[in-house]
Amino acid sequence: MTTFNEELHEAGVLLSADGLSPTKDGYRVTYSMDGPAQVTKRPFDVVREGHVCGWWILKIKDGEEAVSWAKKIPFKEGEVTVRKIAELDDIGDSVTDDVREREKKLTKDLEEKNERN
């Protein structure tokens, strides 16, 4: 996997790549209109329930390029979901100017924090 990650990095498309700890260390928080959030702590069945076990975040031009990279992942078996990270412009007119400005500030603050670390 490291070789694949290095290839992504050398191509200049890799922004982030991380894996998650086993589900035995995790929690599930379930929300309902009927009451407070419910918390479940237990190992989850990764195969039956289809959990995310890790991710790559790439800076690419379109979905076709994302799929092209996904096909190169050195998995023997499994499944990869390819999705775009939504930006405010993707949501449309339902975002108020106030929310748009607050989100821009958060994004800028996080970028500056990440640059310092």
BAROKE-221347 format. One record per atom (N, C-alpha, C): x, y, z; atom name; residue number from 1; residue in one letter. Coordinates in steps of 0.05 Angstrom, whole numbers, padded with zeros to 5 digits. Example, Ala and Ser with C-alpha at 12.3 -4.5 7.8 and 13.67 -1.06 7.14 Angstrom:
<recs>
00264	-00114	00156	N	1	a
00246	-00090	00156	CA	1	a
00264	-00066	00156	C	1	a
00257	-00045	00142	N	2	s
00273	-00021	00143	CA	2	s
00258	00001	00157	C	2	s
</recs>
This chain:
<recs>
00016	-00024	00000	N	1	m
00000	00000	00000	CA	1	m
00017	00025	00000	C	1	m
00040	00023	00014	N	2	t
00058	00046	00014	CA	2	t
00067	00054	-00013	C	2	t
00073	00034	-00030	N	3	t
00081	00040	-00058	CA	3	t
00059	00055	-00073	C	3	t
00034	00047	-00069	N	4	f
00012	00061	-00082	CA	4	f
00010	00090	-00071	C	4	f
00012	00093	-00045	N	5	n
00011	00120	-00033	CA	5	n
00033	00137	-00044	C	5	n
00057	00126	-00047	N	6	e
00080	00141	-00058	CA	6	e
00074	00149	-00087	C	6	e
00062	00131	-00102	N	7	e
00055	00138	-00130	CA	7	e
00035	00161	-00131	C	7	e
00015	00161	-00113	N	8	l
-00004	00183	-00112	CA	8	l
00010	00209	-00105	C	8	l
00028	00207	-00085	N	9	h
00043	00231	-00076	CA	9	h
00061	00242	-00099	C	9	h
00075	00224	-00112	N	10	e
00093	00233	-00134	CA	10	e
00078	00245	-00157	C	10	e
00053	00236	-00161	N	11	a
00036	00248	-00182	CA	11	a
00024	00275	-00174	C	11	a
00027	00282	-00148	N	12	g
00017	00307	-00138	CA	12	g
-00012	00308	-00133	C	12	g
-00025	00285	-00129	N	13	v
-00054	00285	-00125	CA	13	v
-00062	00277	-00097	C	13	v
-00044	00267	-00081	N	14	l
-00051	00257	-00054	CA	14	l
-00052	00281	-00034	C	14	l
-00076	00284	-00022	N	15	l
-00079	00304	00000	CA	15	l
-00078	00291	00027	C	15	l
-00089	00266	00029	N	16	s
-00091	00253	00054	CA	16	s
-00096	00223	00050	C	16	s
-00085	00206	00067	N	17	a
-00090	00177	00066	CA	17	a
-00088	00167	00095	C	17	a
-00109	00155	00104	N	18	d
-00110	00145	00132	CA	18	d
-00126	00119	00134	C	18	d
-00120	00103	00154	N	19	g
-00136	00080	00160	CA	19	g
-00149	00083	00187	C	19	g
-00170	00068	00192	N	20	l
-00184	00069	00218	CA	20	l
-00177	00045	00235	C	20	l
-00178	00049	00262	N	21	s
-00173	00027	00280	CA	21	s
-00196	00007	00278	C	21	s
-00192	-00017	00290	N	22	p
-00213	-00037	00288	CA	22	p
-00240	-00028	00300	C	22	p
-00262	-00039	00290	N	23	t
-00288	-00030	00300	CA	23	t
-00292	-00037	00329	C	23	t
-00277	-00055	00340	N	24	k
-00280	-00062	00369	CA	24	k
-00274	-00038	00386	C	24	k
-00259	-00018	00375	N	25	d
-00252	00006	00389	CA	25	d
-00271	00029	00384	C	25	d
-00292	00023	00368	N	26	g
-00309	00045	00358	CA	26	g
-00336	00047	00373	C	26	g
-00350	00067	00365	N	27	y
-00377	00073	00375	CA	27	y
-00395	00079	00351	C	27	y
-00420	00073	00354	N	28	r
-00440	00081	00334	CA	28	r
-00460	00099	00348	C	28	r
-00465	00123	00337	N	29	v
-00484	00141	00348	CA	29	v
-00507	00142	00328	C	29	v
-00531	00135	00337	N	30	t
-00555	00134	00321	CA	30	t
-00574	00156	00329	C	30	t
-00584	00170	00309	N	31	y
-00602	00193	00314	CA	31	y
-00630	00186	00305	C	31	y
-00649	00197	00320	N	32	s
-00677	00192	00314	CA	32	s
-00694	00216	00321	C	32	s
-00715	00221	00306	N	33	m
-00733	00243	00312	CA	33	m
-00748	00238	00338	C	33	m
-00748	00213	00347	N	34	d
-00764	00205	00370	CA	34	d
-00750	00208	00397	C	34	d
-00725	00216	00397	N	35	g
-00711	00218	00423	CA	35	g
-00682	00225	00420	C	35	g
-00668	00222	00442	N	36	p
-00640	00230	00442	CA	36	p
-00623	00210	00426	C	36	p
-00599	00219	00420	N	37	a
-00580	00201	00405	CA	37	a
-00574	00177	00422	C	37	a
-00572	00154	00409	N	38	q
-00566	00128	00422	CA	38	q
-00537	00121	00415	C	38	q
-00522	00113	00435	N	39	v
-00494	00105	00431	CA	39	v
-00491	00075	00435	C	39	v
-00478	00062	00416	N	40	t
-00472	00034	00417	CA	40	t
-00442	00030	00416	C	40	t
-00431	00016	00435	N	41	k
-00402	00009	00434	CA	41	k
-00400	-00021	00431	C	41	k
-00387	-00029	00409	N	42	r
-00383	-00057	00404	CA	42	r
-00366	-00061	00379	C	42	r
-00357	-00084	00375	N	43	p
-00345	-00089	00348	CA	43	p
-00368	-00092	00328	C	43	p
-00364	-00082	00305	N	44	f
-00384	-00083	00284	CA	44	f
-00375	-00102	00262	C	44	f
-00393	-00114	00249	N	45	d
-00387	-00134	00228	CA	45	d
-00380	-00119	00202	C	45	d
-00354	-00116	00197	N	46	v
-00344	-00100	00175	CA	46	v
-00354	-00112	00148	C	46	v
-00354	-00138	00146	N	47	v
-00361	-00151	00120	CA	47	v
-00391	-00147	00116	C	47	v
-00408	-00154	00135	N	48	r
-00437	-00153	00132	CA	48	r
-00447	-00124	00130	C	48	r
-00435	-00106	00146	N	49	e
-00446	-00079	00147	CA	49	e
-00431	-00060	00129	C	49	e
-00410	-00068	00116	N	50	g
-00396	-00051	00097	CA	50	g
-00384	-00025	00108	C	50	g
-00368	-00027	00128	N	51	h
-00356	-00003	00141	CA	51	h
-00333	00008	00125	C	51	h
-00329	00034	00128	N	52	v
-00305	00047	00117	CA	52	v
-00282	00039	00136	C	52	v
-00260	00030	00124	N	53	c
-00236	00022	00139	CA	53	c
-00213	00041	00135	C	53	c
-00215	00058	00116	N	54	g
-00194	00078	00111	CA	54	g
-00203	00095	00087	C	54	g
-00185	00114	00080	N	55	w
-00192	00132	00057	CA	55	w
-00168	00145	00046	C	55	w
-00172	00154	00022	N	56	w
-00153	00171	00008	CA	56	w
-00168	00196	00000	C	56	w
-00156	00219	00003	N	57	i
-00168	00244	-00008	CA	57	i
-00149	00254	-00029	C	57	i
-00159	00256	-00054	N	58	l
-00143	00264	-00077	CA	58	l
-00152	00290	-00088	C	58	l
-00134	00305	-00099	N	59	k
-00141	00330	-00113	CA	59	k
-00138	00323	-00143	C	59	k
-00161	00318	-00155	N	60	i
-00161	00310	-00183	CA	60	i
-00181	00326	-00199	C	60	i
-00182	00323	-00225	N	61	k
-00199	00340	-00241	CA	61	k
-00228	00331	-00244	C	61	k
-00232	00304	-00242	N	62	d
-00260	00294	-00246	CA	62	d
-00262	00265	-00236	C	62	d
-00287	00255	-00237	N	63	g
-00293	00228	-00228	CA	63	g
-00278	00207	-00244	C	63	g
-00274	00211	-00270	N	64	e
-00260	00191	-00286	CA	64	e
-00231	00188	-00276	C	64	e
-00218	00210	-00269	N	65	e
-00191	00208	-00259	CA	65	e
-00191	00193	-00232	C	65	e
-00211	00199	-00215	N	66	a
-00213	00186	-00189	CA	66	a
-00216	00156	-00193	C	66	a
-00233	00148	-00211	N	67	v
-00238	00119	-00216	CA	67	v
-00212	00106	-00227	C	67	v
-00198	00121	-00244	N	68	s
-00173	00111	-00255	CA	68	s
-00153	00104	-00233	C	68	s
-00151	00122	-00214	N	69	w
-00133	00117	-00191	CA	69	w
-00144	00094	-00174	C	69	w
-00170	00093	-00169	N	70	a
-00182	00072	-00152	CA	70	a
-00176	00045	-00164	C	70	a
-00176	00042	-00190	N	71	k
-00170	00017	-00203	CA	71	k
-00142	00007	-00198	C	71	k
-00124	00025	-00190	N	72	k
-00096	00018	-00185	CA	72	k
-00091	00010	-00156	C	72	k
-00111	00012	-00139	N	73	i
-00107	00005	-00110	CA	73	i
-00100	-00025	-00109	C	73	i
-00079	-00032	-00095	N	74	p
-00070	-00060	-00094	CA	74	p
-00086	-00078	-00075	C	74	p
-00112	-00078	-00078	N	75	f
-00129	-00096	-00062	CA	75	f
-00132	-00123	-00076	C	75	f
-00132	-00145	-00061	N	76	k
-00138	-00171	-00073	CA	76	k
-00168	-00175	-00075	C	76	k
-00182	-00164	-00056	N	77	e
-00212	-00164	-00056	CA	77	e
-00222	-00141	-00040	C	77	e
-00248	-00136	-00043	N	78	g
-00260	-00114	-00027	CA	78	g
-00274	-00095	-00045	C	78	g
-00278	-00071	-00035	N	79	e
-00294	-00051	-00050	CA	79	e
-00284	-00023	-00042	C	79	e
-00285	-00006	-00062	N	80	v
-00277	00022	-00057	CA	80	v
-00300	00040	-00068	C	80	v
-00308	00059	-00052	N	81	t
-00328	00078	-00060	CA	81	t
-00314	00104	-00068	C	81	t
-00321	00115	-00091	N	82	v
-00309	00140	-00100	CA	82	v
-00330	00161	-00099	C	82	v
-00324	00182	-00084	N	83	r
-00343	00204	-00081	CA	83	r
-00328	00231	-00081	C	83	r
-00342	00251	-00089	N	84	k
-00332	00279	-00088	CA	84	k
-00338	00291	-00061	C	84	k
-00319	00306	-00051	N	85	i
-00324	00321	-00026	CA	85	i
-00340	00346	-00034	C	85	i
-00363	00349	-00022	N	86	a
-00381	00371	-00029	CA	86	a
-00369	00397	-00020	C	86	a
-00373	00417	-00037	N	87	e
-00365	00444	-00030	CA	87	e
-00391	00461	-00028	C	87	e
-00389	00484	-00016	N	88	l
-00413	00501	-00013	CA	88	l
-00427	00506	-00039	C	88	l
-00412	00511	-00060	N	89	d
-00424	00516	-00086	CA	89	d
-00441	00493	-00096	C	89	d
-00434	00468	-00087	N	90	d
-00449	00445	-00096	CA	90	d
-00477	00444	-00083	C	90	d
-00480	00457	-00060	N	91	i
-00505	00457	-00046	CA	91	i
-00526	00475	-00058	C	91	i
-00516	00497	-00069	N	92	g
-00534	00515	-00083	CA	92	g
-00543	00539	-00067	C	92	g
-00566	00549	-00074	N	93	d
-00577	00574	-00062	CA	93	d
-00587	00571	-00034	C	93	d
-00589	00546	-00024	N	94	s
-00599	00542	00003	CA	94	s
-00580	00551	00024	C	94	s
-00555	00557	00016	N	95	v
-00535	00567	00035	CA	95	v
-00536	00597	00037	C	95	v
-00541	00608	00061	N	96	t
-00542	00637	00064	CA	96	t
-00514	00649	00063	C	96	t
-00513	00675	00058	N	97	d
-00488	00690	00057	CA	97	d
-00473	00687	00083	C	97	d
-00488	00688	00106	N	98	d
-00476	00686	00132	CA	98	d
-00462	00659	00135	C	98	d
-00476	00637	00128	N	99	v
-00465	00610	00130	CA	99	v
-00440	00608	00112	C	99	v
-00443	00619	00088	N	100	r
-00420	00618	00068	CA	100	r
-00395	00631	00080	C	100	r
-00399	00655	00092	N	101	e
-00376	00669	00104	CA	101	e
-00364	00654	00128	C	101	e
-00382	00643	00145	N	102	r
-00372	00628	00168	CA	102	r
-00357	00603	00159	C	102	r
-00366	00590	00138	N	103	e
-00352	00566	00128	CA	103	e
-00325	00573	00116	C	103	e
-00324	00596	00102	N	104	k
-00299	00605	00090	CA	104	k
-00279	00611	00112	C	104	k
-00288	00623	00134	N	105	k
-00270	00629	00157	CA	105	k
-00260	00603	00169	C	105	k
-00278	00584	00174	N	106	l
-00269	00558	00185	CA	106	l
-00249	00545	00167	C	106	l
-00254	00544	00141	N	107	t
-00235	00532	00122	CA	107	t
-00208	00546	00123	C	107	t
-00208	00572	00123	N	108	k
-00183	00587	00124	CA	108	k
-00168	00581	00150	C	108	k
-00182	00582	00173	N	109	d
-00170	00576	00199	CA	109	d
-00157	00548	00199	C	109	d
-00172	00528	00189	N	110	l
-00161	00501	00188	CA	110	l
-00137	00498	00170	C	110	l
-00137	00511	00147	N	111	e
-00114	00511	00129	CA	111	e
-00090	00523	00143	C	111	e
-00094	00545	00157	N	112	e
-00071	00558	00171	CA	112	e
-00061	00541	00193	C	112	e
-00079	00528	00208	N	113	k
-00071	00510	00229	CA	113	k
-00055	00486	00218	C	113	k
-00064	00475	00196	N	114	n
-00050	00452	00184	CA	114	n
-00023	00460	00173	C	114	n
-00020	00484	00163	N	115	e
00006	00494	00153	CA	115	e
00026	00496	00176	C	115	e
00016	00504	00200	N	116	r
00034	00507	00223	CA	116	r
00043	00480	00234	C	116	r
00026	00459	00230	N	117	n
00033	00433	00241	CA	117	n
00048	00418	00221	C	117	n
</recs>
